[in-house]
Amino acid sequence: METNTVKMAPVSPSLHTTARISYSRDALISLNLHSTHLKPSVTPDPRWPTEILRENKRCGARKRPRGKRAGVRNRLRARAHRAPLPSILLANVQSLDNKLDDLRARIKFQRDIRDCNLLCFTESWLNPAVPNHAIQPAEFFSVHRMDRTADSGKSRGGGVCVMVNNSWCNNANVVTLTRSCSPNLELLALKLRPFYLSQEFTLVIINTVYIPPQANMDTALCELHEALTQLQTQHRDAALIVVGDFNSANLRRAVPNLYQHVTFPTRGNRTLDHCYTPYKDSYKALAHPPFGKSDHAAISIIPKYKQRLKREAPVQREVARCTDQSVDDLQDALDDADWDMFRRSTDDVSEFMEAVVGFIGKLVDDMIPRTTIKKFPNQKPWVDRTIREALNSCTAAYTTGIISGNMDEYKSAAYGVRRVVREETRDTVPAEWLKIPVAGTMDDHGLQEPTLRTDECR
């Protein structure tokens, strides 16, 4: 077999030698292997400086996994249209018509503005002669506005406008709840059902407010309080957000349970533009340059709300697991009990009642098996085993339908989930959602008959 050889170049003539050294391929490989396993000939001396004795810990060590940048803004960029609460841009534009070029430029070249879920503007200065498509900054924003009317006592100025990002919420899922225009208050309330929303919320209600500087602040706050109270009564599980230009008014005077998230001056040294929610530390406000020659700074309101599932740990509790066999055994034990024994034991009604209740409670504890269940903080109180089984069957039917192409089974399973949820919510009592049934308890009228609720024990 022919052996590959490597010839070294001739040595320089200045060395007065013409010797050539030839190495075979195997010889070079053996030299390489020998050199890689050489041990250091110099033993470290403890008297050397620390810099020399220090070992390179990164050499050959496992690299740390690459993480992600922290911060509210970076988290929002990672899930722009799937945040727990919508991201909002609030600005008093003082005529939206002549700020469109600035708005379109920011939407095109600034990612944070382009991915904003809601654009809320006050003092739009629009009138019915200006159509919505004329002020639409981009095709993926839908326009909803409330222009100033003659009811305000003025014919120009004012007005509020809300633009909804269609990537976050489809225009078909936007409903106008309130349009109010008076000398003291201009209000536009929208109900939105976005594609993604935290489980503790059923929908989002965005209220855009403008209170003129010459308005009666007490009257304006009373009108706004009445409108917000009505909305909260009709939609108890909705995420309520109130933004706008309040001038010198403070909504916390009328609704103390709201939190104000804009903490820096928005016009000169005064904070005139506010954002209120019922959730503490749910938003972080950042200042942006004003639009055009407006004297109000634009405000980027970034959500930092944490879902209830992430804030609270699941709770484990012990409940009675009622089966047909255990209920029958308990009924037989109650039928076979010698109740005359309790009557003969005492003449005092209180002692008799205490003995009977204790006996029945002991039978329930001995014959009804108990199990430990885990309840998650975002789980509805009326969700039980029946609903979970219906949801699992619906998911399985959907997966099968995607593979086979026949979605009839999935449709029937989806109808079944709605039917089960409707039945469970109709049969339950809200006051008893958080109660655990205990055998042998006392009520205001004396002895309460021990009962076992099978819907609580599933």
Residue pairs with C-beta under 8 A, 6 or more apart in sequence:
3 24
3 25
3 26
4 24
4 25
5 22
5 23
5 24
5 25
6 22
6 23
6 24
6 25
6 28
7 20
7 21
7 22
8 20
8 21
8 22
8 23
10 18
10 20
11 17
11 18
11 19
23 31
44 52
44 53
46 53
68 74
68 78
72 284
72 302
72 303
72 304
73 112
73 286
73 302
75 304
76 83
76 87
76 112
76 115
76 302
76 303
77 111
77 112
77 115
80 87
80 115
80 167
81 115
81 117
81 165
81 167
81 168
81 194
81 195
81 196
82 195
82 196
83 117
83 303
84 198
84 303
84 305
84 306
84 307
85 198
85 204
85 239
85 241
85 277
85 279
85 282
85 283
85 303
85 305
86 117
86 118
86 168
86 192
86 194
86 204
86 206
86 241
86 303
87 115
87 116
87 117
87 118
87 300
87 301
87 302
87 303
88 116
88 117
88 118
88 119
88 120
88 206
88 241
88 243
88 275
88 283
88 300
88 301
89 113
89 116
89 118
89 119
89 120
89 288
89 298
89 299
89 300
89 301
90 120
90 121
90 122
90 243
90 244
90 273
90 275
90 298
90 299
90 301
91 120
91 121
91 122
91 273
91 288
91 290
91 291
91 294
91 296
91 297
91 298
91 299
92 121
92 122
92 123
92 245
92 266
92 267
92 272
92 273
92 294
92 296
93 99
93 121
93 122
93 123
93 124
93 291
93 292
93 294
93 296
94 123
94 125
94 292
94 293
94 294
94 295
94 296
95 123
95 124
95 125
96 103
96 121
96 124
96 125
96 126
96 135
96 161
97 125
97 126
97 130
97 135
98 292
99 291
99 292
99 294
100 135
100 137
102 291
102 292
103 119
103 137
103 291
104 137
104 138
106 113
106 114
107 113
107 114
107 137
107 138
107 141
108 114
108 138
112 300
113 300
114 138
115 165
115 167
116 165
116 300
117 164
117 165
117 168
117 169
117 194
118 162
118 163
118 164
118 165
118 206
119 137
119 141
119 162
119 163
119 165
120 160
120 161
120 162
120 206
120 208
120 243
120 244
121 160
121 161
121 162
121 163
121 208
122 159
122 160
122 208
122 209
122 210
122 244
122 245
122 273
123 157
123 158
123 159
123 210
123 245
124 145
124 147
124 158
124 159
124 160
124 161
125 156
125 157
125 158
125 159
126 135
126 145
126 147
126 159
126 161
127 147
127 156
128 147
132 143
132 145
133 143
135 143
135 161
136 142
136 143
136 163
137 163
140 165
140 166
140 167
141 163
141 164
141 165
141 166
142 163
142 164
142 166
142 171
142 174
143 161
143 162
143 163
144 161
144 162
144 163
144 164
144 174
144 176
144 188
144 190
145 159
145 160
145 161
145 162
145 188
146 159
146 160
146 161
146 179
146 181
146 186
146 187
146 188
146 208
147 158
147 159
148 154
148 155
148 156
148 157
148 158
148 159
148 181
148 186
149 181
151 181
151 182
151 183
152 158
152 181
152 182
152 183
152 186
152 212
153 183
158 181
158 186
158 210
158 212
159 186
159 210
160 186
160 187
160 188
160 208
160 209
160 210
160 244
161 188
161 208
162 188
162 190
162 206
162 208
164 171
164 174
164 190
164 192
168 194
168 195
168 196
169 192
169 193
169 194
169 195
169 204
170 195
173 192
173 193
173 194
174 190
174 191
174 192
175 190
175 191
175 192
176 188
176 189
176 190
176 191
177 189
177 190
177 191
177 205
177 231
178 187
178 188
178 189
178 207
178 227
178 231
179 187
179 188
179 189
180 186
180 187
180 188
180 223
180 227
181 187
182 223
183 212
183 215
184 211
184 212
184 215
184 216
184 217
184 219
184 220
184 223
185 209
185 210
185 211
185 215
185 219
185 220
185 223
185 224
186 209
186 210
186 211
186 212
187 207
187 208
187 209
187 210
187 223
187 224
187 227
188 207
188 208
189 205
189 206
189 207
189 208
189 227
189 231
190 205
190 206
191 203
191 204
191 205
191 235
191 238
192 203
192 204
192 205
192 206
193 203
193 204
194 204
197 203
197 204
197 239
198 239
198 305
198 307
198 308
198 378
199 307
199 308
199 309
199 378
200 237
200 307
200 308
200 378
201 237
201 238
201 239
202 235
202 237
202 238
203 235
203 237
203 238
203 239
204 238
204 239
204 241
205 231
205 235
205 238
205 239
205 240
205 241
206 241
206 243
207 227
207 228
207 231
207 240
207 241
207 242
207 243
207 244
208 243
208 244
209 224
209 242
209 243
209 244
209 245
209 246
210 244
210 245
211 217
211 220
211 244
211 245
211 246
211 247
211 249
212 247
213 247
213 248
215 247
217 247
217 248
217 249
220 249
221 249
221 251
221 253
221 254
222 254
224 242
224 251
224 254
225 254
225 255
228 240
228 242
228 255
231 238
231 240
232 238
232 240
239 277
240 277
240 278
241 275
241 276
241 277
242 251
242 258
242 274
242 275
242 276
242 277
243 273
243 274
243 275
243 276
243 301
244 273
244 274
245 272
245 273
245 296
246 272
246 273
246 274
247 272
248 272
250 260
251 258
251 260
251 274
251 276
252 258
252 260
252 276
255 276
257 278
258 276
258 277
258 278
259 276
259 277
259 278
259 279
259 280
259 281
259 282
260 274
260 275
260 276
261 275
261 276
261 277
261 282
261 283
261 284
261 285
261 301
262 271
262 273
262 274
262 275
262 285
262 299
262 301
263 271
263 285
264 271
264 285
264 287
265 271
265 297
266 272
266 273
266 287
266 296
266 297
266 299
267 273
267 295
267 296
267 297
268 295
272 296
273 296
273 297
273 299
275 283
275 285
275 299
275 301
277 283
279 305
281 304
281 305
282 303
282 304
282 305
283 301
283 302
283 303
283 304
283 305
284 301
284 302
284 303
284 304
285 299
285 300
285 301
285 302
286 299
286 300
286 301
286 302
287 297
287 298
287 299
287 300
288 297
288 298
288 299
288 300
289 297
289 298
290 296
290 297
290 298
291 298
307 378
308 377
308 378
309 376
309 377
309 378
311 377
312 377
313 377
314 374
314 375
314 376
314 377
315 374
315 375
315 377
316 372
316 373
316 374
316 375
317 372
317 373
317 375
317 436
318 370
318 371
318 372
318 373
319 370
319 371
319 373
319 436
319 456
319 457
320 364
320 368
320 369
320 370
320 437
320 452
320 456
320 457
321 368
321 369
321 370
321 371
321 457
322 368
322 452
322 454
322 457
323 369
326 367
326 368
326 369
327 368
327 452
329 367
330 363
330 364
330 367
330 368
330 452
333 363
333 367
334 360
334 363
337 359
339 356
342 352
342 355
342 356
342 359
343 352
345 351
345 352
345 355
346 352
346 355
353 446
353 447
356 447
357 440
357 442
357 447
357 450
358 440
360 439
360 440
360 450
361 439
361 440
361 450
364 439
364 440
364 450
364 452
365 439
368 452
381 428
381 430
381 433
381 434
382 424
382 425
382 428
382 433
383 424
384 424
384 455
384 456
384 458
385 458
386 420
386 424
386 458
387 417
387 420
387 421
387 424
390 413
390 416
390 417
390 420
390 421
391 417
393 413
393 416
394 410
394 413
394 414
394 416
394 417
397 409
397 410
397 412
397 413
398 407
398 410
398 413
400 409
400 410
401 407
401 408
401 409
401 410
424 455
427 455
428 455
436 456
437 451
437 452
437 453
437 456
437 457
439 450
439 451
439 452
440 450
441 448
441 450
442 448
